[in-house]
């Protein structure tokens, strides 16, 4: 059975992914004066150091048991290298994939401290984080083809609680969404920006609002409370 078209396929991972743009702009320097030339040399030196620090990560990738899973996130080794160099949020995902050995490498290429992915949480293949800062992804499990924007919370619905959401395959969680409690999010689901989801969501749905309601199901517009 062939795999369905995925949200991840709509947002292909390439060398122009947005998190890299924050660093790229510093290399466009006016060379009309010596000061600018010095700045260019400085930035090129920093860039060279960054690429050198990726080497230990590539060695881990080459021999790790999760090699195929790691590569599923970036599609190519080239994108893996560029993501490690330029996309701080991707490093969080990479370190999650490699397990406890990450503590030997996080100091070389620091991760984004505003993005929390518990190491014990199962996370399927081909995950894609878009501008993903200030997010806490503490689900029971997350399936394949997960797409996540920034300011997202997945977790328990009470302080000290243990029940966390189960996220299915091919799920997109948009900016500011909150998904909490021992609920199940089905496959092929879009959770809209700033939605608050505290109840189960069936497969093939789009939900929005607070409290969340279904506005599309199986390709048909509806308005169904959860």
Short mmCIF file of the C-alpha atoms (twelve columns), coordinates in Angstrom:
data_MODEL
# 
_entry.id   MODEL 
# 
loop_
_atom_site.group_PDB 
_atom_site.id 
_atom_site.type_symbol 
_atom_site.label_atom_id 
_atom_site.label_alt_id 
_atom_site.label_comp_id 
_atom_site.label_asym_id 
_atom_site.label_seq_id 
_atom_site.Cartn_x 
_atom_site.Cartn_y 
_atom_site.Cartn_z 
_atom_site.pdbx_PDB_model_num 
ATOM 1   C CA . UNK A 1   0.000   0.000  0.000  1 
ATOM 2   C CA . UNK A 2   1.494   3.310  -1.046 1 
ATOM 3   C CA . UNK A 3   1.964   6.097  1.458  1 
ATOM 4   C CA . UNK A 4   -0.561  8.967  1.320  1 
ATOM 5   C CA . UNK A 5   0.340   12.472 0.233  1 
ATOM 6   C CA . UNK A 6   1.660   14.146 3.338  1 
ATOM 7   C CA . UNK A 7   1.855   17.605 4.795  1 
ATOM 8   C CA . UNK A 8   5.626   17.165 4.849  1 
ATOM 9   C CA . UNK A 9   5.596   16.755 1.062  1 
ATOM 10  C CA . UNK A 10  3.888   20.132 0.779  1 
ATOM 11  C CA . UNK A 11  6.757   21.742 2.654  1 
ATOM 12  C CA . UNK A 12  9.867   20.107 1.128  1 
ATOM 13  C CA . UNK A 13  13.010  20.437 3.171  1 
ATOM 14  C CA . UNK A 14  15.713  22.202 1.201  1 
ATOM 15  C CA . UNK A 15  18.584  24.590 1.632  1 
ATOM 16  C CA . UNK A 16  16.250  27.604 1.806  1 
ATOM 17  C CA . UNK A 17  14.192  26.512 4.800  1 
ATOM 18  C CA . UNK A 18  13.271  29.572 6.829  1 
ATOM 19  C CA . UNK A 19  15.267  28.883 10.010 1 
ATOM 20  C CA . UNK A 20  18.443  29.264 7.965  1 
ATOM 21  C CA . UNK A 21  17.540  32.729 6.717  1 
ATOM 22  C CA . UNK A 22  18.284  34.223 10.122 1 
ATOM 23  C CA . UNK A 23  21.954  33.432 9.582  1 
ATOM 24  C CA . UNK A 24  22.229  33.748 5.826  1 
ATOM 25  C CA . UNK A 25  21.662  37.494 5.644  1 
ATOM 26  C CA . UNK A 26  24.886  38.286 7.488  1 
ATOM 27  C CA . UNK A 27  26.991  37.092 4.548  1 
ATOM 28  C CA . UNK A 28  25.733  39.759 2.125  1 
ATOM 29  C CA . UNK A 29  28.367  42.385 2.800  1 
ATOM 30  C CA . UNK A 30  29.323  45.539 0.900  1 
ATOM 31  C CA . UNK A 31  33.009  45.151 -0.054 1 
ATOM 32  C CA . UNK A 32  33.578  48.817 -0.874 1 
ATOM 33  C CA . UNK A 33  35.725  49.463 2.215  1 
ATOM 34  C CA . UNK A 34  38.256  47.618 4.322  1 
ATOM 35  C CA . UNK A 35  35.920  47.427 7.307  1 
ATOM 36  C CA . UNK A 36  33.387  45.487 5.276  1 
ATOM 37  C CA . UNK A 37  36.104  43.150 4.029  1 
ATOM 38  C CA . UNK A 38  37.105  42.459 7.623  1 
ATOM 39  C CA . UNK A 39  33.483  41.729 8.482  1 
ATOM 40  C CA . UNK A 40  33.237  39.334 5.556  1 
ATOM 41  C CA . UNK A 41  36.404  37.522 6.654  1 
ATOM 42  C CA . UNK A 42  35.034  37.266 10.176 1 
ATOM 43  C CA . UNK A 43  31.707  35.819 9.021  1 
ATOM 44  C CA . UNK A 44  33.430  33.373 6.682  1 
ATOM 45  C CA . UNK A 45  35.628  32.225 9.565  1 
ATOM 46  C CA . UNK A 46  32.579  31.685 11.779 1 
ATOM 47  C CA . UNK A 47  30.871  29.792 8.971  1 
ATOM 48  C CA . UNK A 48  33.942  27.583 8.459  1 
ATOM 49  C CA . UNK A 49  34.065  26.796 12.185 1 
ATOM 50  C CA . UNK A 50  30.396  25.837 12.132 1 
ATOM 51  C CA . UNK A 51  30.914  23.419 9.279  1 
ATOM 52  C CA . UNK A 52  33.899  21.881 11.088 1 
ATOM 53  C CA . UNK A 53  31.812  21.342 14.236 1 
ATOM 54  C CA . UNK A 54  29.292  19.365 12.185 1 
ATOM 55  C CA . UNK A 55  31.866  16.617 11.492 1 
ATOM 56  C CA . UNK A 56  31.363  14.755 14.827 1 
ATOM 57  C CA . UNK A 57  27.600  14.857 14.250 1 
ATOM 58  C CA . UNK A 58  28.020  13.323 10.801 1 
ATOM 59  C CA . UNK A 59  30.147  10.524 12.239 1 
ATOM 60  C CA . UNK A 60  27.385  9.738  14.744 1 
ATOM 61  C CA . UNK A 61  24.813  9.863  11.945 1 
ATOM 62  C CA . UNK A 62  26.826  7.492  9.751  1 
ATOM 63  C CA . UNK A 63  26.993  4.746  12.390 1 
ATOM 64  C CA . UNK A 64  23.777  5.317  14.359 1 
ATOM 65  C CA . UNK A 65  20.996  2.728  14.400 1 
ATOM 66  C CA . UNK A 66  18.498  5.534  13.669 1 
ATOM 67  C CA . UNK A 67  20.317  6.599  10.508 1 
ATOM 68  C CA . UNK A 68  17.301  6.100  8.225  1 
ATOM 69  C CA . UNK A 69  15.019  7.872  10.685 1 
ATOM 70  C CA . UNK A 70  17.396  10.843 10.917 1 
ATOM 71  C CA . UNK A 71  17.678  11.082 7.144  1 
ATOM 72  C CA . UNK A 72  13.889  10.984 6.765  1 
ATOM 73  C CA . UNK A 73  13.737  14.438 8.371  1 
ATOM 74  C CA . UNK A 74  15.969  16.148 5.808  1 
ATOM 75  C CA . UNK A 75  15.753  13.832 2.767  1 
ATOM 76  C CA . UNK A 76  19.436  14.327 1.837  1 
ATOM 77  C CA . UNK A 77  22.777  14.441 3.636  1 
ATOM 78  C CA . UNK A 78  23.346  17.914 2.172  1 
ATOM 79  C CA . UNK A 79  20.193  19.203 3.854  1 
ATOM 80  C CA . UNK A 80  21.217  17.432 7.052  1 
ATOM 81  C CA . UNK A 81  24.513  19.331 7.091  1 
ATOM 82  C CA . UNK A 82  22.918  22.685 6.264  1 
ATOM 83  C CA . UNK A 83  20.201  22.171 8.862  1 
ATOM 84  C CA . UNK A 84  22.750  21.390 11.572 1 
ATOM 85  C CA . UNK A 85  24.746  24.489 10.646 1 
ATOM 86  C CA . UNK A 86  21.933  27.001 10.194 1 
ATOM 87  C CA . UNK A 87  18.733  25.674 11.799 1 
ATOM 88  C CA . UNK A 88  19.066  25.614 15.579 1 
ATOM 89  C CA . UNK A 89  15.587  24.078 15.993 1 
ATOM 90  C CA . UNK A 90  16.567  21.154 13.784 1 
ATOM 91  C CA . UNK A 91  19.394  20.340 16.178 1 
ATOM 92  C CA . UNK A 92  16.770  19.601 18.852 1 
ATOM 93  C CA . UNK A 93  15.230  17.030 16.539 1 
ATOM 94  C CA . UNK A 94  18.628  15.554 15.643 1 
ATOM 95  C CA . UNK A 95  19.613  15.232 19.306 1 
ATOM 96  C CA . UNK A 96  16.272  13.588 20.064 1 
ATOM 97  C CA . UNK A 97  16.974  11.032 17.339 1 
ATOM 98  C CA . UNK A 98  20.445  10.068 18.573 1 
ATOM 99  C CA . UNK A 99  19.443  9.510  22.214 1 
ATOM 100 C CA . UNK A 100 21.645  9.944  25.286 1 
ATOM 101 C CA . UNK A 101 24.822  10.266 23.235 1 
ATOM 102 C CA . UNK A 102 23.582  13.788 22.462 1 
ATOM 103 C CA . UNK A 103 25.117  15.080 25.703 1 
ATOM 104 C CA . UNK A 104 28.576  14.717 24.171 1 
ATOM 105 C CA . UNK A 105 27.628  16.966 21.229 1 
ATOM 106 C CA . UNK A 106 25.111  19.578 22.435 1 
ATOM 107 C CA . UNK A 107 27.884  21.828 23.676 1 
ATOM 108 C CA . UNK A 108 29.492  21.874 20.210 1 
ATOM 109 C CA . UNK A 109 26.348  22.939 18.355 1 
ATOM 110 C CA . UNK A 110 23.836  24.205 20.945 1 
ATOM 111 C CA . UNK A 111 20.164  23.433 20.503 1 
ATOM 112 C CA . UNK A 112 17.242  25.854 20.815 1 
ATOM 113 C CA . UNK A 113 16.465  25.994 24.532 1 
ATOM 114 C CA . UNK A 114 12.921  27.245 23.890 1 
ATOM 115 C CA . UNK A 115 11.983  23.993 22.122 1 
ATOM 116 C CA . UNK A 116 11.482  21.016 24.438 1 
ATOM 117 C CA . UNK A 117 11.201  17.472 23.038 1 
ATOM 118 C CA . UNK A 118 11.434  14.859 25.823 1 
ATOM 119 C CA . UNK A 119 13.938  12.194 24.889 1 
ATOM 120 C CA . UNK A 120 11.632  9.356  25.927 1 
ATOM 121 C CA . UNK A 121 8.790   10.405 23.611 1 
ATOM 122 C CA . UNK A 122 8.368   8.188  20.505 1 
ATOM 123 C CA . UNK A 123 8.519   10.349 17.371 1 
ATOM 124 C CA . UNK A 124 7.853   8.932  13.906 1 
ATOM 125 C CA . UNK A 125 9.709   9.535  10.673 1 
ATOM 126 C CA . UNK A 126 9.782   12.722 8.591  1 
ATOM 127 C CA . UNK A 127 9.130   15.319 11.274 1 
ATOM 128 C CA . UNK A 128 9.239   18.950 10.165 1 
ATOM 129 C CA . UNK A 129 9.527   21.960 12.470 1 
ATOM 130 C CA . UNK A 130 8.707   25.335 10.892 1 
ATOM 131 C CA . UNK A 131 9.915   28.436 12.828 1 
ATOM 132 C CA . UNK A 132 9.519   26.113 15.790 1 
ATOM 133 C CA . UNK A 133 10.481  28.098 18.880 1 
ATOM 134 C CA . UNK A 134 8.866   28.345 22.311 1 
ATOM 135 C CA . UNK A 135 7.188   24.943 22.010 1 
ATOM 136 C CA . UNK A 136 6.728   22.069 24.456 1 
ATOM 137 C CA . UNK A 137 6.069   18.738 22.739 1 
ATOM 138 C CA . UNK A 138 5.378   16.301 25.559 1 
ATOM 139 C CA . UNK A 139 2.975   13.883 23.866 1 
ATOM 140 C CA . UNK A 140 2.531   10.203 24.673 1 
ATOM 141 C CA . UNK A 141 3.681   9.550  21.110 1 
ATOM 142 C CA . UNK A 142 3.800   11.306 17.737 1 
ATOM 143 C CA . UNK A 143 3.349   9.468  14.450 1 
ATOM 144 C CA . UNK A 144 4.939   9.850  11.028 1 
ATOM 145 C CA . UNK A 145 4.894   13.025 8.909  1 
ATOM 146 C CA . UNK A 146 4.438   15.412 11.828 1 
ATOM 147 C CA . UNK A 147 4.482   19.131 10.962 1 
ATOM 148 C CA . UNK A 148 4.719   21.642 13.806 1 
ATOM 149 C CA . UNK A 149 4.815   25.441 13.909 1 
ATOM 150 C CA . UNK A 150 5.891   27.660 16.823 1 
ATOM 151 C CA . UNK A 151 4.362   28.302 20.263 1 
ATOM 152 C CA . UNK A 152 2.763   24.851 20.367 1 
ATOM 153 C CA . UNK A 153 1.998   22.947 23.571 1 
ATOM 154 C CA . UNK A 154 1.427   19.195 23.724 1 
ATOM 155 C CA . UNK A 155 1.138   17.808 27.229 1 
ATOM 156 C CA . UNK A 156 -0.945  17.086 30.308 1 
ATOM 157 C CA . UNK A 157 -4.078  19.017 31.230 1 
ATOM 158 C CA . UNK A 158 -3.164  19.532 34.873 1 
ATOM 159 C CA . UNK A 159 -0.110  20.167 37.004 1 
ATOM 160 C CA . UNK A 160 1.524   16.857 37.825 1 
ATOM 161 C CA . UNK A 161 -0.778  14.981 35.470 1 
ATOM 162 C CA . UNK A 162 0.413   11.938 33.542 1 
ATOM 163 C CA . UNK A 163 -2.109  11.648 30.709 1 
ATOM 164 C CA . UNK A 164 -0.749  13.047 27.461 1 
ATOM 165 C CA . UNK A 165 -2.115  13.144 23.904 1 
ATOM 166 C CA . UNK A 166 -1.406  10.508 21.276 1 
ATOM 167 C CA . UNK A 167 -0.739  12.151 17.903 1 
ATOM 168 C CA . UNK A 168 -1.447  10.114 14.766 1 
ATOM 169 C CA . UNK A 169 0.227   10.123 11.354 1 
ATOM 170 C CA . UNK A 170 0.249   13.082 8.985  1 
ATOM 171 C CA . UNK A 171 -0.758  15.681 11.563 1 
ATOM 172 C CA . UNK A 172 -0.085  19.410 11.278 1 
ATOM 173 C CA . UNK A 173 -0.181  21.546 14.432 1 
ATOM 174 C CA . UNK A 174 -0.286  25.254 13.634 1 
ATOM 175 C CA . UNK A 175 0.991   28.263 15.576 1 
ATOM 176 C CA . UNK A 176 -0.139  28.652 19.172 1 
ATOM 177 C CA . UNK A 177 -2.193  25.453 19.334 1 
ATOM 178 C CA . UNK A 178 -2.674  23.668 22.657 1 
ATOM 179 C CA . UNK A 179 -3.355  19.917 22.726 1 
ATOM 180 C CA . UNK A 180 -3.565  18.492 26.247 1 
ATOM 181 C CA . UNK A 181 -4.834  15.515 28.199 1 
ATOM 182 C CA . UNK A 182 -5.161  11.816 27.514 1 
ATOM 183 C CA . UNK A 183 -6.759  12.285 24.103 1 
ATOM 184 C CA . UNK A 184 -6.143  10.846 20.655 1 
ATOM 185 C CA . UNK A 185 -5.564  12.885 17.510 1 
ATOM 186 C CA . UNK A 186 -6.325  10.766 14.443 1 
ATOM 187 C CA . UNK A 187 -4.463  10.561 11.151 1 
ATOM 188 C CA . UNK A 188 -4.517  13.312 8.501  1 
ATOM 189 C CA . UNK A 189 -5.517  16.073 10.917 1 
ATOM 190 C CA . UNK A 190 -4.871  19.825 10.794 1 
ATOM 191 C CA . UNK A 191 -5.042  21.671 14.116 1 
ATOM 192 C CA . UNK A 192 -5.509  25.363 13.377 1 
ATOM 193 C CA . UNK A 193 -3.653  28.304 14.881 1 
ATOM 194 C CA . UNK A 194 -4.462  28.993 18.553 1 
ATOM 195 C CA . UNK A 195 -6.850  26.034 18.743 1 
ATOM 196 C CA . UNK A 196 -7.365  24.473 22.173 1 
ATOM 197 C CA . UNK A 197 -7.962  20.727 21.876 1 
ATOM 198 C CA . UNK A 198 -8.985  18.761 24.967 1 
ATOM 199 C CA . UNK A 199 -11.071 16.001 23.337 1 
ATOM 200 C CA . UNK A 200 -10.412 13.261 20.788 1 
ATOM 201 C CA . UNK A 201 -10.172 14.329 17.138 1 
ATOM 202 C CA . UNK A 202 -11.177 11.768 14.472 1 
ATOM 203 C CA . UNK A 203 -9.054  11.156 11.388 1 
ATOM 204 C CA . UNK A 204 -9.279  13.276 8.228  1 
ATOM 205 C CA . UNK A 205 -10.359 16.458 10.015 1 
ATOM 206 C CA . UNK A 206 -9.481  20.123 10.373 1 
ATOM 207 C CA . UNK A 207 -10.175 21.675 13.778 1 
ATOM 208 C CA . UNK A 208 -10.020 25.308 14.865 1 
ATOM 209 C CA . UNK A 209 -11.071 27.510 17.755 1 
ATOM 210 C CA . UNK A 210 -11.210 27.456 21.532 1 
ATOM 211 C CA . UNK A 211 -12.751 25.104 22.408 1 
ATOM 212 C CA . UNK A 212 -11.857 23.351 19.166 1 
ATOM 213 C CA . UNK A 213 -14.527 22.289 16.691 1 
ATOM 214 C CA . UNK A 214 -14.362 20.372 13.427 1 
ATOM 215 C CA . UNK A 215 -14.715 22.623 10.374 1 
ATOM 216 C CA . UNK A 216 -13.768 20.082 7.702  1 
ATOM 217 C CA . UNK A 217 -14.152 16.310 7.696  1 
ATOM 218 C CA . UNK A 218 -13.274 13.992 4.817  1 
ATOM 219 C CA . UNK A 219 -12.949 17.020 2.551  1 
ATOM 220 C CA . UNK A 220 -16.437 18.382 3.361  1 
ATOM 221 C CA . UNK A 221 -17.028 21.641 5.264  1 
ATOM 222 C CA . UNK A 222 -18.864 21.036 8.533  1 
ATOM 223 C CA . UNK A 223 -19.297 22.675 11.937 1 
ATOM 224 C CA . UNK A 224 -19.205 19.970 14.598 1 
ATOM 225 C CA . UNK A 225 -18.226 20.547 18.248 1 
ATOM 226 C CA . UNK A 226 -15.776 18.027 19.653 1 
# 
